[in-house]
Amino acid sequence: MADDSPSLYLITPVITRADAFAPALRDAIQAADVACVYLRLAAMGESESARVATQLAPIAQERGAAALFADPRIAARANADGAHVFGQG
C-alpha cells in the first residue's frame, strides 16, 4: 500500500549566513516529512549567494528533500534540484 500522507514544502526566512541558518534547517527537515525546501537568500553578490547555497542545499538533499532557489544560476552552481520561478501578474 502506498503512503499517501502529505509531505511539507518549506519556505525559509531570508538567509544571510549559511552557518547561522544550517542548524535550524537541519532541525526543520528532521522534524517532519519534507519534500522540498525553498531557500530564500538575502540580496548579495552571485559568488556569495553561490557559496551560501552550496553549503545549504546538501543539508536538505541528504534528507531526501529537493532544494530550490529563486535564481536558476545559483541553483545550478549549488547542484540544487531546481528554481522557484515567480510568474508575472
Jmol script that loads the backbone (N, CA, C; Angstrom):
load data "model"
ATOM      1  N   MET A   1       0.840  -1.178   0.000  1.00  0.00           N
ATOM      2  CA  MET A   1       0.000   0.000   0.000  1.00  0.00           C
ATOM      3  C   MET A   1       0.884   1.241   0.000  1.00  0.00           C
ATOM      4  N   ALA A   2       0.544   2.200  -0.820  1.00  0.00           N
ATOM      5  CA  ALA A   2       1.307   3.445  -0.912  1.00  0.00           C
ATOM      6  C   ALA A   2       1.008   4.346   0.278  1.00  0.00           C
ATOM      7  N   ASP A   3       2.024   5.045   0.703  1.00  0.00           N
ATOM      8  CA  ASP A   3       1.850   6.024   1.771  1.00  0.00           C
ATOM      9  C   ASP A   3       1.365   7.319   1.129  1.00  0.00           C
ATOM     10  N   ASP A   4       0.126   7.707   1.420  1.00  0.00           N
ATOM     11  CA  ASP A   4      -0.435   8.915   0.812  1.00  0.00           C
ATOM     12  C   ASP A   4      -0.508  10.081   1.785  1.00  0.00           C
ATOM     13  N   SER A   5       0.283  10.006   2.860  1.00  0.00           N
ATOM     14  CA  SER A   5       0.302  11.132   3.787  1.00  0.00           C
ATOM     15  C   SER A   5       1.056  12.299   3.144  1.00  0.00           C
ATOM     16  N   PRO A   6       0.672  13.505   3.486  1.00  0.00           N
ATOM     17  CA  PRO A   6       1.280  14.670   2.828  1.00  0.00           C
ATOM     18  C   PRO A   6       2.716  14.907   3.283  1.00  0.00           C
ATOM     19  N   SER A   7       3.469  15.507   2.409  1.00  0.00           N
ATOM     20  CA  SER A   7       4.823  15.973   2.715  1.00  0.00           C
ATOM     21  C   SER A   7       4.795  17.495   2.736  1.00  0.00           C
ATOM     22  N   LEU A   8       5.764  18.072   3.373  1.00  0.00           N
ATOM     23  CA  LEU A   8       5.804  19.519   3.516  1.00  0.00           C
ATOM     24  C   LEU A   8       6.678  20.186   2.469  1.00  0.00           C
ATOM     25  N   TYR A   9       6.319  21.404   2.103  1.00  0.00           N
ATOM     26  CA  TYR A   9       7.124  22.289   1.262  1.00  0.00           C
ATOM     27  C   TYR A   9       7.499  23.451   2.172  1.00  0.00           C
ATOM     28  N   LEU A  10       8.753  23.503   2.583  1.00  0.00           N
ATOM     29  CA  LEU A  10       9.204  24.546   3.490  1.00  0.00           C
ATOM     30  C   LEU A  10       9.716  25.754   2.717  1.00  0.00           C
ATOM     31  N   ILE A  11       9.377  26.925   3.200  1.00  0.00           N
ATOM     32  CA  ILE A  11       9.886  28.180   2.668  1.00  0.00           C
ATOM     33  C   ILE A  11      10.618  28.859   3.819  1.00  0.00           C
ATOM     34  N   THR A  12      11.894  29.106   3.626  1.00  0.00           N
ATOM     35  CA  THR A  12      12.709  29.646   4.707  1.00  0.00           C
ATOM     36  C   THR A  12      12.531  31.158   4.847  1.00  0.00           C
ATOM     37  N   PRO A  13      12.904  31.679   5.992  1.00  0.00           N
ATOM     38  CA  PRO A  13      13.047  33.133   6.081  1.00  0.00           C
ATOM     39  C   PRO A  13      14.238  33.531   5.204  1.00  0.00           C
ATOM     40  N   VAL A  14      14.449  34.799   5.008  1.00  0.00           N
ATOM     41  CA  VAL A  14      15.588  35.257   4.213  1.00  0.00           C
ATOM     42  C   VAL A  14      16.879  34.899   4.958  1.00  0.00           C
ATOM     43  N   ILE A  15      17.775  34.253   4.243  1.00  0.00           N
ATOM     44  CA  ILE A  15      19.022  33.744   4.835  1.00  0.00           C
ATOM     45  C   ILE A  15      20.166  34.676   4.462  1.00  0.00           C
ATOM     46  N   THR A  16      20.907  35.100   5.486  1.00  0.00           N
ATOM     47  CA  THR A  16      22.070  35.947   5.241  1.00  0.00           C
ATOM     48  C   THR A  16      23.376  35.179   5.416  1.00  0.00           C
ATOM     49  N   ARG A  17      23.377  34.167   6.294  1.00  0.00           N
ATOM     50  CA  ARG A  17      24.597  33.389   6.566  1.00  0.00           C
ATOM     51  C   ARG A  17      24.254  31.913   6.662  1.00  0.00           C
ATOM     52  N   ALA A  18      24.998  31.096   5.935  1.00  0.00           N
ATOM     53  CA  ALA A  18      24.760  29.652   5.949  1.00  0.00           C
ATOM     54  C   ALA A  18      25.029  29.060   7.317  1.00  0.00           C
ATOM     55  N   ASP A  19      26.117  29.454   7.959  1.00  0.00           N
ATOM     56  CA  ASP A  19      26.473  28.869   9.247  1.00  0.00           C
ATOM     57  C   ASP A  19      25.439  29.187  10.326  1.00  0.00           C
ATOM     58  N   ALA A  20      24.817  30.339  10.235  1.00  0.00           N
ATOM     59  CA  ALA A  20      23.804  30.716  11.219  1.00  0.00           C
ATOM     60  C   ALA A  20      22.481  29.989  10.980  1.00  0.00           C
ATOM     61  N   PHE A  21      22.186  29.664   9.720  1.00  0.00           N
ATOM     62  CA  PHE A  21      20.892  29.055   9.410  1.00  0.00           C
ATOM     63  C   PHE A  21      20.932  27.528   9.362  1.00  0.00           C
ATOM     64  N   ALA A  22      22.084  26.943   9.123  1.00  0.00           N
ATOM     65  CA  ALA A  22      22.193  25.495   8.952  1.00  0.00           C
ATOM     66  C   ALA A  22      21.573  24.681  10.099  1.00  0.00           C
ATOM     67  N   PRO A  23      21.811  25.020  11.367  1.00  0.00           N
ATOM     68  CA  PRO A  23      21.200  24.221  12.440  1.00  0.00           C
ATOM     69  C   PRO A  23      19.666  24.237  12.404  1.00  0.00           C
ATOM     70  N   ALA A  24      19.078  25.384  12.117  1.00  0.00           N
ATOM     71  CA  ALA A  24      17.611  25.465  12.041  1.00  0.00           C
ATOM     72  C   ALA A  24      17.092  24.647  10.870  1.00  0.00           C
ATOM     73  N   LEU A  25      17.804  24.658   9.759  1.00  0.00           N
ATOM     74  CA  LEU A  25      17.400  23.860   8.603  1.00  0.00           C
ATOM     75  C   LEU A  25      17.454  22.375   8.926  1.00  0.00           C
ATOM     76  N   ARG A  26      18.535  21.950   9.549  1.00  0.00           N
ATOM     77  CA  ARG A  26      18.647  20.532   9.946  1.00  0.00           C
ATOM     78  C   ARG A  26      17.496  20.129  10.863  1.00  0.00           C
ATOM     79  N   ASP A  27      17.215  20.950  11.852  1.00  0.00           N
ATOM     80  CA  ASP A  27      16.124  20.644  12.793  1.00  0.00           C
ATOM     81  C   ASP A  27      14.784  20.552  12.071  1.00  0.00           C
ATOM     82  N   ALA A  28      14.524  21.470  11.171  1.00  0.00           N
ATOM     83  CA  ALA A  28      13.228  21.505  10.477  1.00  0.00           C
ATOM     84  C   ALA A  28      13.023  20.283   9.597  1.00  0.00           C
ATOM     85  N   ILE A  29      14.047  19.883   8.862  1.00  0.00           N
ATOM     86  CA  ILE A  29      13.828  18.753   7.949  1.00  0.00           C
ATOM     87  C   ILE A  29      13.870  17.405   8.661  1.00  0.00           C
ATOM     88  N   GLN A  30      14.358  17.386   9.887  1.00  0.00           N
ATOM     89  CA  GLN A  30      14.311  16.154  10.661  1.00  0.00           C
ATOM     90  C   GLN A  30      13.005  16.005  11.430  1.00  0.00           C
ATOM     91  N   ALA A  31      12.260  17.084  11.563  1.00  0.00           N
ATOM     92  CA  ALA A  31      11.045  17.070  12.371  1.00  0.00           C
ATOM     93  C   ALA A  31       9.829  16.514  11.645  1.00  0.00           C
ATOM     94  N   ALA A  32       9.877  16.478  10.309  1.00  0.00           N
ATOM     95  CA  ALA A  32       8.701  16.039   9.550  1.00  0.00           C
ATOM     96  C   ALA A  32       9.155  15.527   8.186  1.00  0.00           C
ATOM     97  N   ASP A  33       8.221  14.985   7.439  1.00  0.00           N
ATOM     98  CA  ASP A  33       8.492  14.540   6.076  1.00  0.00           C
ATOM     99  C   ASP A  33       8.471  15.767   5.173  1.00  0.00           C
ATOM    100  N   VAL A  34       9.650  16.206   4.763  1.00  0.00           N
ATOM    101  CA  VAL A  34       9.783  17.407   3.942  1.00  0.00           C
ATOM    102  C   VAL A  34      10.139  16.976   2.527  1.00  0.00           C
ATOM    103  N   ALA A  35       9.328  17.392   1.572  1.00  0.00           N
ATOM    104  CA  ALA A  35       9.574  17.054   0.171  1.00  0.00           C
ATOM    105  C   ALA A  35      10.462  18.078  -0.505  1.00  0.00           C
ATOM    106  N   CYS A  36      10.349  19.341  -0.080  1.00  0.00           N
ATOM    107  CA  CYS A  36      11.016  20.419  -0.799  1.00  0.00           C
ATOM    108  C   CYS A  36      11.296  21.578   0.146  1.00  0.00           C
ATOM    109  N   VAL A  37      12.432  22.236  -0.078  1.00  0.00           N
ATOM    110  CA  VAL A  37      12.785  23.417   0.702  1.00  0.00           C
ATOM    111  C   VAL A  37      13.159  24.543  -0.264  1.00  0.00           C
ATOM    112  N   TYR A  38      12.432  25.634  -0.192  1.00  0.00           N
ATOM    113  CA  TYR A  38      12.767  26.836  -0.964  1.00  0.00           C
ATOM    114  C   TYR A  38      13.624  27.696  -0.059  1.00  0.00           C
ATOM    115  N   LEU A  39      14.906  27.785  -0.377  1.00  0.00           N
ATOM    116  CA  LEU A  39      15.880  28.517   0.419  1.00  0.00           C
ATOM    117  C   LEU A  39      15.978  29.943  -0.113  1.00  0.00           C
ATOM    118  N   ARG A  40      15.453  30.875   0.650  1.00  0.00           N
ATOM    119  CA  ARG A  40      15.399  32.287   0.237  1.00  0.00           C
ATOM    120  C   ARG A  40      16.654  33.000   0.713  1.00  0.00           C
ATOM    121  N   LEU A  41      17.492  33.379  -0.236  1.00  0.00           N
ATOM    122  CA  LEU A  41      18.742  34.046   0.098  1.00  0.00           C
ATOM    123  C   LEU A  41      18.584  35.556   0.089  1.00  0.00           C
ATOM    124  N   ALA A  42      19.286  36.204   1.007  1.00  0.00           N
ATOM    125  CA  ALA A  42      19.316  37.668   1.046  1.00  0.00           C
ATOM    126  C   ALA A  42      20.002  38.184  -0.210  1.00  0.00           C
ATOM    127  N   ALA A  43      19.757  39.435  -0.521  1.00  0.00           N
ATOM    128  CA  ALA A  43      20.422  40.061  -1.658  1.00  0.00           C
ATOM    129  C   ALA A  43      21.911  40.158  -1.347  1.00  0.00           C
ATOM    130  N   MET A  44      22.705  39.514  -2.184  1.00  0.00           N
ATOM    131  CA  MET A  44      24.159  39.530  -2.048  1.00  0.00           C
ATOM    132  C   MET A  44      24.739  39.227  -3.419  1.00  0.00           C
ATOM    133  N   GLY A  45      25.999  39.351  -3.569  1.00  0.00           N
ATOM    134  CA  GLY A  45      26.627  39.065  -4.851  1.00  0.00           C
ATOM    135  C   GLY A  45      26.459  37.605  -5.256  1.00  0.00           C
ATOM    136  N   GLU A  46      26.624  37.340  -6.548  1.00  0.00           N
ATOM    137  CA  GLU A  46      26.425  35.985  -7.049  1.00  0.00           C
ATOM    138  C   GLU A  46      27.395  34.983  -6.424  1.00  0.00           C
ATOM    139  N   SER A  47      28.642  35.369  -6.245  1.00  0.00           N
ATOM    140  CA  SER A  47      29.627  34.455  -5.642  1.00  0.00           C
ATOM    141  C   SER A  47      29.248  34.107  -4.214  1.00  0.00           C
ATOM    142  N   GLU A  48      28.841  35.106  -3.443  1.00  0.00           N
ATOM    143  CA  GLU A  48      28.442  34.857  -2.051  1.00  0.00           C
ATOM    144  C   GLU A  48      27.164  34.031  -2.004  1.00  0.00           C
ATOM    145  N   SER A  49      26.209  34.329  -2.868  1.00  0.00           N
ATOM    146  CA  SER A  49      24.972  33.544  -2.925  1.00  0.00           C
ATOM    147  C   SER A  49      25.278  32.086  -3.245  1.00  0.00           C
ATOM    148  N   ALA A  50      26.158  31.876  -4.202  1.00  0.00           N
ATOM    149  CA  ALA A  50      26.525  30.505  -4.573  1.00  0.00           C
ATOM    150  C   ALA A  50      27.213  29.787  -3.417  1.00  0.00           C
ATOM    151  N   ARG A  51      28.051  30.504  -2.685  1.00  0.00           N
ATOM    152  CA  ARG A  51      28.727  29.893  -1.530  1.00  0.00           C
ATOM    153  C   ARG A  51      27.727  29.468  -0.468  1.00  0.00           C
ATOM    154  N   VAL A  52      26.780  30.344  -0.151  1.00  0.00           N
ATOM    155  CA  VAL A  52      25.748  30.025   0.846  1.00  0.00           C
ATOM    156  C   VAL A  52      24.883  28.868   0.344  1.00  0.00           C
ATOM    157  N   ALA A  53      24.487  28.932  -0.907  1.00  0.00           N
ATOM    158  CA  ALA A  53      23.633  27.890  -1.480  1.00  0.00           C
ATOM    159  C   ALA A  53      24.328  26.539  -1.483  1.00  0.00           C
ATOM    160  N   THR A  54      25.606  26.526  -1.798  1.00  0.00           N
ATOM    161  CA  THR A  54      26.373  25.282  -1.843  1.00  0.00           C
ATOM    162  C   THR A  54      26.490  24.648  -0.462  1.00  0.00           C
ATOM    163  N   GLN A  55      26.465  25.451   0.575  1.00  0.00           N
ATOM    164  CA  GLN A  55      26.517  24.923   1.934  1.00  0.00           C
ATOM    165  C   GLN A  55      25.169  24.398   2.403  1.00  0.00           C
ATOM    166  N   LEU A  56      24.071  25.029   1.966  1.00  0.00           N
ATOM    167  CA  LEU A  56      22.753  24.669   2.487  1.00  0.00           C
ATOM    168  C   LEU A  56      22.023  23.606   1.678  1.00  0.00           C
ATOM    169  N   ALA A  57      22.172  23.607   0.365  1.00  0.00           N
ATOM    170  CA  ALA A  57      21.437  22.638  -0.459  1.00  0.00           C
ATOM    171  C   ALA A  57      21.671  21.197  -0.018  1.00  0.00           C
ATOM    172  N   PRO A  58      22.909  20.776   0.260  1.00  0.00           N
ATOM    173  CA  PRO A  58      23.116  19.384   0.658  1.00  0.00           C
ATOM    174  C   PRO A  58      22.423  18.990   1.953  1.00  0.00           C
ATOM    175  N   ILE A  59      22.201  19.943   2.833  1.00  0.00           N
ATOM    176  CA  ILE A  59      21.514  19.621   4.093  1.00  0.00           C
ATOM    177  C   ILE A  59      20.108  19.128   3.797  1.00  0.00           C
ATOM    178  N   ALA A  60      19.415  19.809   2.901  1.00  0.00           N
ATOM    179  CA  ALA A  60      18.068  19.366   2.512  1.00  0.00           C
ATOM    180  C   ALA A  60      18.136  18.070   1.715  1.00  0.00           C
ATOM    181  N   GLN A  61      19.046  18.000   0.763  1.00  0.00           N
ATOM    182  CA  GLN A  61      19.130  16.855  -0.126  1.00  0.00           C
ATOM    183  C   GLN A  61      19.500  15.563   0.598  1.00  0.00           C
ATOM    184  N   GLU A  62      20.323  15.666   1.632  1.00  0.00           N
ATOM    185  CA  GLU A  62      20.709  14.471   2.389  1.00  0.00           C
ATOM    186  C   GLU A  62      19.516  13.802   3.056  1.00  0.00           C
ATOM    187  N   ARG A  63      18.465  14.553   3.320  1.00  0.00           N
ATOM    188  CA  ARG A  63      17.239  14.017   3.923  1.00  0.00           C
ATOM    189  C   ARG A  63      16.184  13.703   2.870  1.00  0.00           C
ATOM    190  N   GLY A  64      16.553  13.795   1.590  1.00  0.00           N
ATOM    191  CA  GLY A  64      15.621  13.458   0.514  1.00  0.00           C
ATOM    192  C   GLY A  64      14.716  14.590   0.086  1.00  0.00           C
ATOM    193  N   ALA A  65      14.987  15.800   0.554  1.00  0.00           N
ATOM    194  CA  ALA A  65      14.169  16.950   0.169  1.00  0.00           C
ATOM    195  C   ALA A  65      14.826  17.672  -1.001  1.00  0.00           C
ATOM    196  N   ALA A  66      14.028  18.139  -1.921  1.00  0.00           N
ATOM    197  CA  ALA A  66      14.537  18.935  -3.032  1.00  0.00           C
ATOM    198  C   ALA A  66      14.908  20.320  -2.520  1.00  0.00           C
ATOM    199  N   ALA A  67      16.022  20.840  -3.000  1.00  0.00           N
ATOM    200  CA  ALA A  67      16.469  22.184  -2.638  1.00  0.00           C
ATOM    201  C   ALA A  67      16.211  23.113  -3.816  1.00  0.00           C
ATOM    202  N   LEU A  68      15.484  24.197  -3.563  1.00  0.00           N
ATOM    203  CA  LEU A  68      15.163  25.185  -4.597  1.00  0.00           C
ATOM    204  C   LEU A  68      15.693  26.552  -4.203  1.00  0.00           C
ATOM    205  N   PHE A  69      16.075  27.333  -5.226  1.00  0.00           N
ATOM    206  CA  PHE A  69      16.490  28.717  -5.039  1.00  0.00           C
ATOM    207  C   PHE A  69      15.755  29.567  -6.050  1.00  0.00           C
ATOM    208  N   ALA A  70      15.659  30.862  -5.815  1.00  0.00           N
ATOM    209  CA  ALA A  70      14.948  31.749  -6.741  1.00  0.00           C
ATOM    210  C   ALA A  70      15.722  31.951  -8.037  1.00  0.00           C
ATOM    211  N   ASP A  71      17.029  31.959  -7.964  1.00  0.00           N
ATOM    212  CA  ASP A  71      17.864  32.242  -9.125  1.00  0.00           C
ATOM    213  C   ASP A  71      18.336  30.931  -9.753  1.00  0.00           C
ATOM    214  N   PRO A  72      17.950  30.645 -10.992  1.00  0.00           N
ATOM    215  CA  PRO A  72      18.381  29.391 -11.628  1.00  0.00           C
ATOM    216  C   PRO A  72      19.900  29.255 -11.727  1.00  0.00           C
ATOM    217  N   ARG A  73      20.620  30.373 -11.853  1.00  0.00           N
ATOM    218  CA  ARG A  73      22.090  30.294 -11.912  1.00  0.00           C
ATOM    219  C   ARG A  73      22.663  29.827 -10.586  1.00  0.00           C
ATOM    220  N   ILE A  74      22.107  30.326  -9.494  1.00  0.00           N
ATOM    221  CA  ILE A  74      22.564  29.898  -8.172  1.00  0.00           C
ATOM    222  C   ILE A  74      22.187  28.437  -7.950  1.00  0.00           C
ATOM    223  N   ALA A  75      20.992  28.067  -8.352  1.00  0.00           N
ATOM    224  CA  ALA A  75      20.570  26.666  -8.230  1.00  0.00           C
ATOM    225  C   ALA A  75      21.528  25.745  -8.968  1.00  0.00           C
ATOM    226  N   ALA A  76      21.932  26.130 -10.163  1.00  0.00           N
ATOM    227  CA  ALA A  76      22.854  25.306 -10.947  1.00  0.00           C
ATOM    228  C   ALA A  76      24.224  25.225 -10.275  1.00  0.00           C
ATOM    229  N   ARG A  77      24.709  26.345  -9.790  1.00  0.00           N
ATOM    230  CA  ARG A  77      26.039  26.356  -9.146  1.00  0.00           C
ATOM    231  C   ARG A  77      26.056  25.540  -7.863  1.00  0.00           C
ATOM    232  N   ALA A  78      24.907  25.444  -7.184  1.00  0.00           N
ATOM    233  CA  ALA A  78      24.824  24.703  -5.934  1.00  0.00           C
ATOM    234  C   ALA A  78      24.393  23.250  -6.132  1.00  0.00           C
ATOM    235  N   ASN A  79      24.237  22.831  -7.390  1.00  0.00           N
ATOM    236  CA  ASN A  79      23.720  21.487  -7.678  1.00  0.00           C
ATOM    237  C   ASN A  79      22.391  21.242  -6.979  1.00  0.00           C
ATOM    238  N   ALA A  80      21.574  22.277  -6.951  1.00  0.00           N
ATOM    239  CA  ALA A  80      20.240  22.189  -6.349  1.00  0.00           C
ATOM    240  C   ALA A  80      19.312  21.435  -7.299  1.00  0.00           C
ATOM    241  N   ASP A  81      18.111  21.208  -6.838  1.00  0.00           N
ATOM    242  CA  ASP A  81      17.144  20.436  -7.611  1.00  0.00           C
ATOM    243  C   ASP A  81      16.315  21.292  -8.554  1.00  0.00           C
ATOM    244  N   GLY A  82      16.336  22.614  -8.369  1.00  0.00           N
ATOM    245  CA  GLY A  82      15.578  23.462  -9.259  1.00  0.00           C
ATOM    246  C   GLY A  82      15.476  24.874  -8.738  1.00  0.00           C
ATOM    247  N   ALA A  83      14.642  25.636  -9.425  1.00  0.00           N
ATOM    248  CA  ALA A  83      14.421  27.030  -9.071  1.00  0.00           C
ATOM    249  C   ALA A  83      12.929  27.275  -8.882  1.00  0.00           C
ATOM    250  N   HIS A  84      12.617  28.117  -7.928  1.00  0.00           N
ATOM    251  CA  HIS A  84      11.236  28.558  -7.696  1.00  0.00           C
ATOM    252  C   HIS A  84      11.067  29.825  -8.497  1.00  0.00           C
ATOM    253  N   VAL A  85      10.332  29.729  -9.591  1.00  0.00           N
ATOM    254  CA  VAL A  85      10.175  30.861 -10.511  1.00  0.00           C
ATOM    255  C   VAL A  85       8.826  31.517 -10.274  1.00  0.00           C
ATOM    256  N   PHE A  86       8.868  32.819 -10.061  1.00  0.00           N
ATOM    257  CA  PHE A  86       7.656  33.592  -9.811  1.00  0.00           C
ATOM    258  C   PHE A  86       7.087  34.065 -11.135  1.00  0.00           C
ATOM    259  N   GLY A  87       5.758  33.951 -11.302  1.00  0.00           N
ATOM    260  CA  GLY A  87       5.107  34.419 -12.521  1.00  0.00           C
ATOM    261  C   GLY A  87       4.810  35.896 -12.473  1.00  0.00           C
ATOM    262  N   GLN A  88       4.568  36.462 -13.615  1.00  0.00           N
ATOM    263  CA  GLN A  88       4.175  37.861 -13.721  1.00  0.00           C
ATOM    264  C   GLN A  88       2.656  37.954 -13.597  1.00  0.00           C
ATOM    265  N   GLY A  89       2.177  39.001 -13.017  1.00  0.00           N
ATOM    266  CA  GLY A  89       0.733  39.152 -12.994  1.00  0.00           C
ATOM    267  C   GLY A  89       0.247  39.704 -11.781  1.00  0.00           C
TER     268      GLY A  89
END
end "model"
wireframe off; spacefill off
backbone 0.3
color backbone group
